[in-house]
Amino acid sequence: MLDLALDSMNKHARIVICGAVSQYGKKPTGITGTLNLMSQAARMEGFSVWDYRNQYPEAVRTISRWIEAGKVKRKFYIAEPFERCPEHLANLLKGINVGKM
């Protein structure tokens, strides 16, 4: 996915790095599109929710209002039975489920 983004980004693009669950348990690989980053004068920047932890209470209030107003839809993935937890965890890391598990 990252390689596709690097191939089609605009001049002065900003690539945000976040949510790497799909990479858990895999051998790390390098970025192949660094020439594109340079030629497009783009940058990549990591993002961590922990950098904004002091804003968490207000975010919960705001998002709760959006959910109540129907502006945000939630999806849940119920994984049963409990005995299949190892399989469900593997599916989570593969990105098979949609929404909150």
Backbone atoms as SQL, in Angstrom:
CREATE TABLE atoms (id INTEGER PRIMARY KEY, chain TEXT, resi INTEGER, resn TEXT, atom TEXT, x REAL, y REAL, z REAL);
INSERT INTO atoms VALUES
  (1, 'A', 1, 'MET', 'N', 0.824, -1.184, 0.000),
  (2, 'A', 1, 'MET', 'CA', 0.000, 0.000, 0.000),
  (3, 'A', 1, 'MET', 'C', 0.875, 1.258, 0.000),
  (4, 'A', 2, 'LEU', 'N', 1.913, 1.253, 0.819),
  (5, 'A', 2, 'LEU', 'CA', 2.791, 2.420, 0.876),
  (6, 'A', 2, 'LEU', 'C', 3.453, 2.680, -0.471),
  (7, 'A', 3, 'ASP', 'N', 3.906, 1.624, -1.129),
  (8, 'A', 3, 'ASP', 'CA', 4.547, 1.806, -2.433),
  (9, 'A', 3, 'ASP', 'C', 3.597, 2.457, -3.435),
  (10, 'A', 4, 'LEU', 'N', 2.314, 2.075, -3.395),
  (11, 'A', 4, 'LEU', 'CA', 1.329, 2.689, -4.292),
  (12, 'A', 4, 'LEU', 'C', 1.166, 4.176, -3.987),
  (13, 'A', 5, 'ALA', 'N', 1.125, 4.499, -2.699),
  (14, 'A', 5, 'ALA', 'CA', 0.995, 5.904, -2.308),
  (15, 'A', 5, 'ALA', 'C', 2.212, 6.709, -2.763),
  (16, 'A', 6, 'LEU', 'N', 3.383, 6.137, -2.589),
  (17, 'A', 6, 'LEU', 'CA', 4.604, 6.846, -2.985),
  (18, 'A', 6, 'LEU', 'C', 4.681, 7.043, -4.493),
  (19, 'A', 7, 'ASP', 'N', 4.107, 6.115, -5.252),
  (20, 'A', 7, 'ASP', 'CA', 4.113, 6.236, -6.714),
  (21, 'A', 7, 'ASP', 'C', 3.154, 7.303, -7.228),
  (22, 'A', 8, 'SER', 'N', 2.144, 7.669, -6.432),
  (23, 'A', 8, 'SER', 'CA', 1.119, 8.579, -6.954),
  (24, 'A', 8, 'SER', 'C', 0.941, 9.847, -6.120),
  (25, 'A', 9, 'MET', 'N', 1.889, 10.170, -5.277),
  (26, 'A', 9, 'MET', 'CA', 1.733, 11.349, -4.417),
  (27, 'A', 9, 'MET', 'C', 2.023, 12.643, -5.174),
  (28, 'A', 10, 'ASN', 'N', 1.448, 13.704, -4.669),
  (29, 'A', 10, 'ASN', 'CA', 1.639, 15.032, -5.241),
  (30, 'A', 10, 'ASN', 'C', 2.932, 15.665, -4.737),
  (31, 'A', 11, 'LYS', 'N', 3.308, 16.733, -5.377),
  (32, 'A', 11, 'LYS', 'CA', 4.461, 17.521, -4.940),
  (33, 'A', 11, 'LYS', 'C', 4.212, 18.013, -3.515),
  (34, 'A', 12, 'HIS', 'N', 5.212, 17.948, -2.679),
  (35, 'A', 12, 'HIS', 'CA', 5.167, 18.380, -1.278),
  (36, 'A', 12, 'HIS', 'C', 4.158, 17.582, -0.452),
  (37, 'A', 13, 'ALA', 'N', 3.922, 16.335, -0.837),
  (38, 'A', 13, 'ALA', 'CA', 2.977, 15.478, -0.107),
  (39, 'A', 13, 'ALA', 'C', 3.487, 15.214, 1.308),
  (40, 'A', 14, 'ARG', 'N', 2.560, 14.888, 2.170),
  (41, 'A', 14, 'ARG', 'CA', 2.888, 14.495, 3.540),
  (42, 'A', 14, 'ARG', 'C', 2.291, 13.112, 3.760),
  (43, 'A', 15, 'ILE', 'N', 3.129, 12.124, 3.960),
  (44, 'A', 15, 'ILE', 'CA', 2.697, 10.750, 4.185),
  (45, 'A', 15, 'ILE', 'C', 2.681, 10.520, 5.689),
  (46, 'A', 16, 'VAL', 'N', 1.534, 10.144, 6.228),
  (47, 'A', 16, 'VAL', 'CA', 1.383, 9.912, 7.659),
  (48, 'A', 16, 'VAL', 'C', 1.547, 8.425, 7.932),
  (49, 'A', 17, 'ILE', 'N', 2.410, 8.093, 8.872),
  (50, 'A', 17, 'ILE', 'CA', 2.632, 6.705, 9.263),
  (51, 'A', 17, 'ILE', 'C', 1.847, 6.455, 10.543),
  (52, 'A', 18, 'CYS', 'N', 0.898, 5.524, 10.486),
  (53, 'A', 18, 'CYS', 'CA', 0.127, 5.174, 11.675),
  (54, 'A', 18, 'CYS', 'C', -0.475, 3.790, 11.488),
  (55, 'A', 19, 'GLY', 'N', -0.923, 3.189, 12.586),
  (56, 'A', 19, 'GLY', 'CA', -1.652, 1.931, 12.526),
  (57, 'A', 19, 'GLY', 'C', -0.976, 0.828, 11.748),
  (58, 'A', 20, 'ALA', 'N', 0.054, 0.243, 12.293),
  (59, 'A', 20, 'ALA', 'CA', 0.821, -0.778, 11.580),
  (60, 'A', 20, 'ALA', 'C', 0.460, -2.191, 12.024),
  (61, 'A', 21, 'VAL', 'N', -0.792, -2.421, 12.426),
  (62, 'A', 21, 'VAL', 'CA', -1.199, -3.743, 12.900),
  (63, 'A', 21, 'VAL', 'C', -0.914, -4.812, 11.859),
  (64, 'A', 22, 'SER', 'N', -1.089, -4.489, 10.591),
  (65, 'A', 22, 'SER', 'CA', -0.862, -5.484, 9.538),
  (66, 'A', 22, 'SER', 'C', 0.594, -5.931, 9.476),
  (67, 'A', 23, 'GLN', 'N', 1.493, -5.199, 10.111),
  (68, 'A', 23, 'GLN', 'CA', 2.916, -5.542, 10.077),
  (69, 'A', 23, 'GLN', 'C', 3.376, -6.347, 11.287),
  (70, 'A', 24, 'TYR', 'N', 2.513, -6.505, 12.293),
  (71, 'A', 24, 'TYR', 'CA', 2.898, -7.242, 13.491),
  (72, 'A', 24, 'TYR', 'C', 3.241, -8.678, 13.127),
  (73, 'A', 25, 'GLY', 'N', 4.324, -9.164, 13.667),
  (74, 'A', 25, 'GLY', 'CA', 4.719, -10.543, 13.445),
  (75, 'A', 25, 'GLY', 'C', 5.367, -10.805, 12.097),
  (76, 'A', 26, 'LYS', 'N', 5.577, -9.782, 11.309),
  (77, 'A', 26, 'LYS', 'CA', 6.210, -9.945, 10.001),
  (78, 'A', 26, 'LYS', 'C', 7.638, -9.426, 10.047),
  (79, 'A', 27, 'LYS', 'N', 8.445, -9.916, 9.131),
  (80, 'A', 27, 'LYS', 'CA', 9.813, -9.433, 9.008),
  (81, 'A', 27, 'LYS', 'C', 9.769, -8.001, 8.467),
  (82, 'A', 28, 'PRO', 'N', 10.461, -7.073, 9.125),
  (83, 'A', 28, 'PRO', 'CA', 10.464, -5.687, 8.637),
  (84, 'A', 28, 'PRO', 'C', 11.049, -5.593, 7.226),
  (85, 'A', 29, 'THR', 'N', 10.438, -4.741, 6.425),
  (86, 'A', 29, 'THR', 'CA', 10.936, -4.510, 5.072),
  (87, 'A', 29, 'THR', 'C', 11.246, -3.030, 4.918),
  (88, 'A', 30, 'GLY', 'N', 12.081, -2.715, 3.987),
  (89, 'A', 30, 'GLY', 'CA', 12.448, -1.325, 3.749),
  (90, 'A', 30, 'GLY', 'C', 11.491, -0.646, 2.788),
  (91, 'A', 31, 'ILE', 'N', 11.590, 0.652, 2.715),
  (92, 'A', 31, 'ILE', 'CA', 10.792, 1.448, 1.789),
  (93, 'A', 31, 'ILE', 'C', 11.505, 1.451, 0.442),
  (94, 'A', 32, 'THR', 'N', 10.760, 1.203, -0.624),
  (95, 'A', 32, 'THR', 'CA', 11.383, 1.154, -1.945),
  (96, 'A', 32, 'THR', 'C', 11.202, 2.450, -2.735),
  (97, 'A', 33, 'GLY', 'N', 10.323, 3.333, -2.283),
  (98, 'A', 33, 'GLY', 'CA', 10.026, 4.537, -3.058),
  (99, 'A', 33, 'GLY', 'C', 10.710, 5.789, -2.564),
  (100, 'A', 34, 'THR', 'N', 11.908, 5.660, -1.991),
  (101, 'A', 34, 'THR', 'CA', 12.568, 6.852, -1.446),
  (102, 'A', 34, 'THR', 'C', 12.934, 7.868, -2.520),
  (103, 'A', 35, 'LEU', 'N', 13.198, 7.414, -3.715),
  (104, 'A', 35, 'LEU', 'CA', 13.485, 8.358, -4.804),
  (105, 'A', 35, 'LEU', 'C', 12.262, 9.240, -5.071),
  (106, 'A', 36, 'ASN', 'N', 11.060, 8.644, -5.002),
  (107, 'A', 36, 'ASN', 'CA', 9.830, 9.425, -5.183),
  (108, 'A', 36, 'ASN', 'C', 9.670, 10.462, -4.072),
  (109, 'A', 37, 'LEU', 'N', 10.006, 10.082, -2.842),
  (110, 'A', 37, 'LEU', 'CA', 9.928, 11.042, -1.739),
  (111, 'A', 37, 'LEU', 'C', 10.806, 12.258, -2.034),
  (112, 'A', 38, 'MET', 'N', 12.011, 11.998, -2.492),
  (113, 'A', 38, 'MET', 'CA', 12.939, 13.088, -2.770),
  (114, 'A', 38, 'MET', 'C', 12.485, 13.928, -3.960),
  (115, 'A', 39, 'SER', 'N', 12.128, 13.279, -5.057),
  (116, 'A', 39, 'SER', 'CA', 11.787, 14.031, -6.268),
  (117, 'A', 39, 'SER', 'C', 10.497, 14.834, -6.120),
  (118, 'A', 40, 'GLN', 'N', 9.604, 14.399, -5.239),
  (119, 'A', 40, 'GLN', 'CA', 8.361, 15.132, -5.006),
  (120, 'A', 40, 'GLN', 'C', 8.478, 16.089, -3.815),
  (121, 'A', 41, 'ALA', 'N', 9.671, 16.176, -3.242),
  (122, 'A', 41, 'ALA', 'CA', 9.898, 17.026, -2.061),
  (123, 'A', 41, 'ALA', 'C', 8.876, 16.708, -0.978),
  (124, 'A', 42, 'ALA', 'N', 8.604, 15.421, -0.809),
  (125, 'A', 42, 'ALA', 'CA', 7.599, 14.953, 0.153),
  (126, 'A', 42, 'ALA', 'C', 8.267, 14.588, 1.474),
  (127, 'A', 43, 'ARG', 'N', 7.436, 14.318, 2.467),
  (128, 'A', 43, 'ARG', 'CA', 7.970, 13.876, 3.750),
  (129, 'A', 43, 'ARG', 'C', 7.062, 12.817, 4.352),
  (130, 'A', 44, 'MET', 'N', 7.664, 11.968, 5.164),
  (131, 'A', 44, 'MET', 'CA', 6.922, 10.952, 5.912),
  (132, 'A', 44, 'MET', 'C', 7.061, 11.286, 7.387),
  (133, 'A', 45, 'GLU', 'N', 5.949, 11.160, 8.098),
  (134, 'A', 45, 'GLU', 'CA', 5.960, 11.524, 9.511),
  (135, 'A', 45, 'GLU', 'C', 5.135, 10.515, 10.295),
  (136, 'A', 46, 'GLY', 'N', 5.700, 10.043, 11.394),
  (137, 'A', 46, 'GLY', 'CA', 4.984, 9.110, 12.251),
  (138, 'A', 46, 'GLY', 'C', 3.916, 9.821, 13.065),
  (139, 'A', 47, 'PHE', 'N', 2.873, 9.087, 13.394),
  (140, 'A', 47, 'PHE', 'CA', 1.764, 9.621, 14.181),
  (141, 'A', 47, 'PHE', 'C', 1.458, 8.634, 15.291),
  (142, 'A', 48, 'SER', 'N', 1.372, 9.117, 16.510),
  (143, 'A', 48, 'SER', 'CA', 1.014, 8.277, 17.647),
  (144, 'A', 48, 'SER', 'C', -0.084, 8.961, 18.443),
  (145, 'A', 49, 'VAL', 'N', -1.127, 8.220, 18.718),
  (146, 'A', 49, 'VAL', 'CA', -2.240, 8.766, 19.495),
  (147, 'A', 49, 'VAL', 'C', -1.768, 9.224, 20.875),
  (148, 'A', 50, 'TRP', 'N', -0.697, 8.620, 21.371),
  (149, 'A', 50, 'TRP', 'CA', -0.200, 8.981, 22.703),
  (150, 'A', 50, 'TRP', 'C', 0.325, 10.413, 22.746),
  (151, 'A', 51, 'ASP', 'N', 0.682, 10.971, 21.612),
  (152, 'A', 51, 'ASP', 'CA', 1.119, 12.364, 21.578),
  (153, 'A', 51, 'ASP', 'C', -0.023, 13.327, 21.904),
  (154, 'A', 52, 'TYR', 'N', -1.249, 12.838, 21.844),
  (155, 'A', 52, 'TYR', 'CA', -2.436, 13.671, 22.042),
  (156, 'A', 52, 'TYR', 'C', -3.267, 13.210, 23.239),
  (157, 'A', 53, 'ARG', 'N', -2.654, 12.461, 24.146),
  (158, 'A', 53, 'ARG', 'CA', -3.401, 11.886, 25.269),
  (159, 'A', 53, 'ARG', 'C', -4.060, 12.941, 26.154),
  (160, 'A', 54, 'ASN', 'N', -3.498, 14.138, 26.226),
  (161, 'A', 54, 'ASN', 'CA', -4.116, 15.185, 27.048),
  (162, 'A', 54, 'ASN', 'C', -5.429, 15.684, 26.440),
  (163, 'A', 55, 'GLN', 'N', -5.667, 15.405, 25.151),
  (164, 'A', 55, 'GLN', 'CA', -6.907, 15.818, 24.493),
  (165, 'A', 55, 'GLN', 'C', -7.955, 14.697, 24.480),
  (166, 'A', 56, 'TYR', 'N', -7.635, 13.558, 25.084),
  (167, 'A', 56, 'TYR', 'CA', -8.517, 12.396, 25.044),
  (168, 'A', 56, 'TYR', 'C', -9.916, 12.675, 25.606),
  (169, 'A', 57, 'PRO', 'N', -10.053, 13.285, 26.788),
  (170, 'A', 57, 'PRO', 'CA', -11.409, 13.519, 27.320),
  (171, 'A', 57, 'PRO', 'C', -12.300, 14.324, 26.366),
  (172, 'A', 58, 'GLU', 'N', -11.762, 15.384, 25.771),
  (173, 'A', 58, 'GLU', 'CA', -12.557, 16.182, 24.836),
  (174, 'A', 58, 'GLU', 'C', -12.875, 15.391, 23.574),
  (175, 'A', 59, 'ALA', 'N', -11.935, 14.580, 23.120),
  (176, 'A', 59, 'ALA', 'CA', -12.173, 13.751, 21.931),
  (177, 'A', 59, 'ALA', 'C', -13.308, 12.765, 22.182),
  (178, 'A', 60, 'VAL', 'N', -13.341, 12.157, 23.353),
  (179, 'A', 60, 'VAL', 'CA', -14.420, 11.218, 23.693),
  (180, 'A', 60, 'VAL', 'C', -15.759, 11.936, 23.672),
  (181, 'A', 61, 'ARG', 'N', -15.827, 13.125, 24.237),
  (182, 'A', 61, 'ARG', 'CA', -17.086, 13.883, 24.241),
  (183, 'A', 61, 'ARG', 'C', -17.519, 14.225, 22.815),
  (184, 'A', 62, 'THR', 'N', -16.591, 14.703, 22.011),
  (185, 'A', 62, 'THR', 'CA', -16.912, 15.094, 20.634),
  (186, 'A', 62, 'THR', 'C', -17.353, 13.898, 19.805),
  (187, 'A', 63, 'ILE', 'N', -16.598, 12.821, 19.852),
  (188, 'A', 63, 'ILE', 'CA', -16.934, 11.633, 19.056),
  (189, 'A', 63, 'ILE', 'C', -18.241, 11.016, 19.534),
  (190, 'A', 64, 'SER', 'N', -18.500, 11.045, 20.836),
  (191, 'A', 64, 'SER', 'CA', -19.776, 10.539, 21.358),
  (192, 'A', 64, 'SER', 'C', -20.948, 11.324, 20.781),
  (193, 'A', 65, 'ARG', 'N', -20.804, 12.637, 20.680),
  (194, 'A', 65, 'ARG', 'CA', -21.865, 13.457, 20.070),
  (195, 'A', 65, 'ARG', 'C', -22.054, 13.087, 18.604),
  (196, 'A', 66, 'TRP', 'N', -20.956, 12.858, 17.886),
  (197, 'A', 66, 'TRP', 'CA', -21.043, 12.472, 16.473),
  (198, 'A', 66, 'TRP', 'C', -21.763, 11.134, 16.317),
  (199, 'A', 67, 'ILE', 'N', -21.471, 10.187, 17.201),
  (200, 'A', 67, 'ILE', 'CA', -22.134, 8.874, 17.143),
  (201, 'A', 67, 'ILE', 'C', -23.627, 9.033, 17.402),
  (202, 'A', 68, 'GLU', 'N', -23.972, 9.789, 18.435),
  (203, 'A', 68, 'GLU', 'CA', -25.386, 10.011, 18.765),
  (204, 'A', 68, 'GLU', 'C', -26.125, 10.703, 17.633),
  (205, 'A', 69, 'ALA', 'N', -25.455, 11.596, 16.919),
  (206, 'A', 69, 'ALA', 'CA', -26.075, 12.333, 15.810),
  (207, 'A', 69, 'ALA', 'C', -26.080, 11.528, 14.512),
  (208, 'A', 70, 'GLY', 'N', -25.456, 10.354, 14.525),
  (209, 'A', 70, 'GLY', 'CA', -25.410, 9.528, 13.321),
  (210, 'A', 70, 'GLY', 'C', -24.352, 9.959, 12.316),
  (211, 'A', 71, 'LYS', 'N', -23.457, 10.846, 12.732),
  (212, 'A', 71, 'LYS', 'CA', -22.396, 11.308, 11.832),
  (213, 'A', 71, 'LYS', 'C', -21.261, 10.291, 11.713),
  (214, 'A', 72, 'VAL', 'N', -21.143, 9.431, 12.712),
  (215, 'A', 72, 'VAL', 'CA', -20.119, 8.382, 12.722),
  (216, 'A', 72, 'VAL', 'C', -20.823, 7.057, 12.949),
  (217, 'A', 73, 'LYS', 'N', -20.524, 6.091, 12.116),
  (218, 'A', 73, 'LYS', 'CA', -21.102, 4.750, 12.245),
  (219, 'A', 73, 'LYS', 'C', -20.035, 3.817, 12.792),
  (220, 'A', 74, 'ARG', 'N', -20.417, 3.008, 13.764),
  (221, 'A', 74, 'ARG', 'CA', -19.481, 2.041, 14.336),
  (222, 'A', 74, 'ARG', 'C', -19.760, 0.663, 13.770),
  (223, 'A', 75, 'LYS', 'N', -18.690, -0.106, 13.603),
  (224, 'A', 75, 'LYS', 'CA', -18.817, -1.493, 13.182),
  (225, 'A', 75, 'LYS', 'C', -18.132, -2.359, 14.226),
  (226, 'A', 76, 'PHE', 'N', -18.763, -3.470, 14.532),
  (227, 'A', 76, 'PHE', 'CA', -18.196, -4.409, 15.488),
  (228, 'A', 76, 'PHE', 'C', -18.034, -5.760, 14.818),
  (229, 'A', 77, 'TYR', 'N', -16.975, -6.440, 15.144),
  (230, 'A', 77, 'TYR', 'CA', -16.712, -7.785, 14.647),
  (231, 'A', 77, 'TYR', 'C', -16.707, -8.679, 15.877),
  (232, 'A', 78, 'ILE', 'N', -17.745, -9.497, 16.020),
  (233, 'A', 78, 'ILE', 'CA', -17.862, -10.381, 17.175),
  (234, 'A', 78, 'ILE', 'C', -17.227, -11.716, 16.817),
  (235, 'A', 79, 'ALA', 'N', -16.175, -12.069, 17.519),
  (236, 'A', 79, 'ALA', 'CA', -15.438, -13.304, 17.242),
  (237, 'A', 79, 'ALA', 'C', -15.798, -14.349, 18.293),
  (238, 'A', 80, 'GLU', 'N', -16.486, -15.378, 17.869),
  (239, 'A', 80, 'GLU', 'CA', -16.874, -16.463, 18.773),
  (240, 'A', 80, 'GLU', 'C', -16.573, -17.789, 18.090),
  (241, 'A', 81, 'PRO', 'N', -16.442, -18.841, 18.828),
  (242, 'A', 81, 'PRO', 'CA', -16.421, -18.954, 20.285),
  (243, 'A', 81, 'PRO', 'C', -15.054, -18.588, 20.861),
  (244, 'A', 82, 'PHE', 'N', -15.036, -18.457, 22.156),
  (245, 'A', 82, 'PHE', 'CA', -13.820, -18.057, 22.858),
  (246, 'A', 82, 'PHE', 'C', -12.668, -19.021, 22.595),
  (247, 'A', 83, 'GLU', 'N', -12.987, -20.287, 22.433),
  (248, 'A', 83, 'GLU', 'CA', -11.956, -21.310, 22.230),
  (249, 'A', 83, 'GLU', 'C', -11.139, -21.062, 20.961),
  (250, 'A', 84, 'ARG', 'N', -11.660, -20.257, 20.052),
  (251, 'A', 84, 'ARG', 'CA', -10.954, -19.983, 18.795),
  (252, 'A', 84, 'ARG', 'C', -10.166, -18.666, 18.851),
  (253, 'A', 85, 'CYS', 'N', -9.854, -18.210, 20.066),
  (254, 'A', 85, 'CYS', 'CA', -9.117, -16.946, 20.228),
  (255, 'A', 85, 'CYS', 'C', -7.825, -16.888, 19.414),
  (256, 'A', 86, 'PRO', 'N', -7.004, -17.942, 19.403),
  (257, 'A', 86, 'PRO', 'CA', -5.774, -17.844, 18.600),
  (258, 'A', 86, 'PRO', 'C', -6.061, -17.560, 17.120),
  (259, 'A', 87, 'GLU', 'N', -7.077, -18.202, 16.581),
  (260, 'A', 87, 'GLU', 'CA', -7.458, -17.970, 15.180),
  (261, 'A', 87, 'GLU', 'C', -7.957, -16.540, 14.982),
  (262, 'A', 88, 'HIS', 'N', -8.777, -16.070, 15.923),
  (263, 'A', 88, 'HIS', 'CA', -9.317, -14.710, 15.823),
  (264, 'A', 88, 'HIS', 'C', -8.200, -13.667, 15.919),
  (265, 'A', 89, 'LEU', 'N', -7.220, -13.907, 16.792),
  (266, 'A', 89, 'LEU', 'CA', -6.096, -12.985, 16.907),
  (267, 'A', 89, 'LEU', 'C', -5.297, -12.950, 15.609),
  (268, 'A', 90, 'ALA', 'N', -5.069, -14.119, 15.029),
  (269, 'A', 90, 'ALA', 'CA', -4.350, -14.178, 13.748),
  (270, 'A', 90, 'ALA', 'C', -5.113, -13.410, 12.674),
  (271, 'A', 91, 'ASN', 'N', -6.437, -13.552, 12.642),
  (272, 'A', 91, 'ASN', 'CA', -7.257, -12.826, 11.664),
  (273, 'A', 91, 'ASN', 'C', -7.181, -11.317, 11.887),
  (274, 'A', 92, 'LEU', 'N', -7.141, -10.900, 13.150),
  (275, 'A', 92, 'LEU', 'CA', -7.004, -9.478, 13.470),
  (276, 'A', 92, 'LEU', 'C', -5.697, -8.932, 12.897),
  (277, 'A', 93, 'LEU', 'N', -4.623, -9.669, 13.087),
  (278, 'A', 93, 'LEU', 'CA', -3.318, -9.216, 12.609),
  (279, 'A', 93, 'LEU', 'C', -3.220, -9.249, 11.092),
  (280, 'A', 94, 'LYS', 'N', -4.029, -10.093, 10.444),
  (281, 'A', 94, 'LYS', 'CA', -4.061, -10.147, 8.980),
  (282, 'A', 94, 'LYS', 'C', -4.972, -9.068, 8.401),
  (283, 'A', 95, 'GLY', 'N', -5.773, -8.422, 9.255),
  (284, 'A', 95, 'GLY', 'CA', -6.684, -7.386, 8.776),
  (285, 'A', 95, 'GLY', 'C', -7.968, -7.930, 8.186),
  (286, 'A', 96, 'ILE', 'N', -8.340, -9.155, 8.570),
  (287, 'A', 96, 'ILE', 'CA', -9.540, -9.785, 8.013),
  (288, 'A', 96, 'ILE', 'C', -10.817, -9.162, 8.574),
  (289, 'A', 97, 'ASN', 'N', -10.803, -8.810, 9.851),
  (290, 'A', 97, 'ASN', 'CA', -12.008, -8.251, 10.463),
  (291, 'A', 97, 'ASN', 'C', -12.194, -6.787, 10.077),
  (292, 'A', 98, 'VAL', 'N', -13.420, -6.311, 10.187),
  (293, 'A', 98, 'VAL', 'CA', -13.745, -4.913, 9.914),
  (294, 'A', 98, 'VAL', 'C', -14.344, -4.336, 11.186),
  (295, 'A', 99, 'GLY', 'N', -13.845, -3.215, 11.630),
  (296, 'A', 99, 'GLY', 'CA', -14.386, -2.568, 12.812),
  (297, 'A', 99, 'GLY', 'C', -13.698, -3.008, 14.083),
  (298, 'A', 100, 'LYS', 'N', -14.343, -2.703, 15.204),
  (299, 'A', 100, 'LYS', 'CA', -13.787, -3.017, 16.514),
  (300, 'A', 100, 'LYS', 'C', -14.003, -4.486, 16.815),
  (301, 'A', 101, 'MET', 'N', -12.966, -5.157, 17.269),
  (302, 'A', 101, 'MET', 'CA', -13.069, -6.587, 17.571),
  (303, 'A', 101, 'MET', 'C', -13.154, -6.777, 19.058);
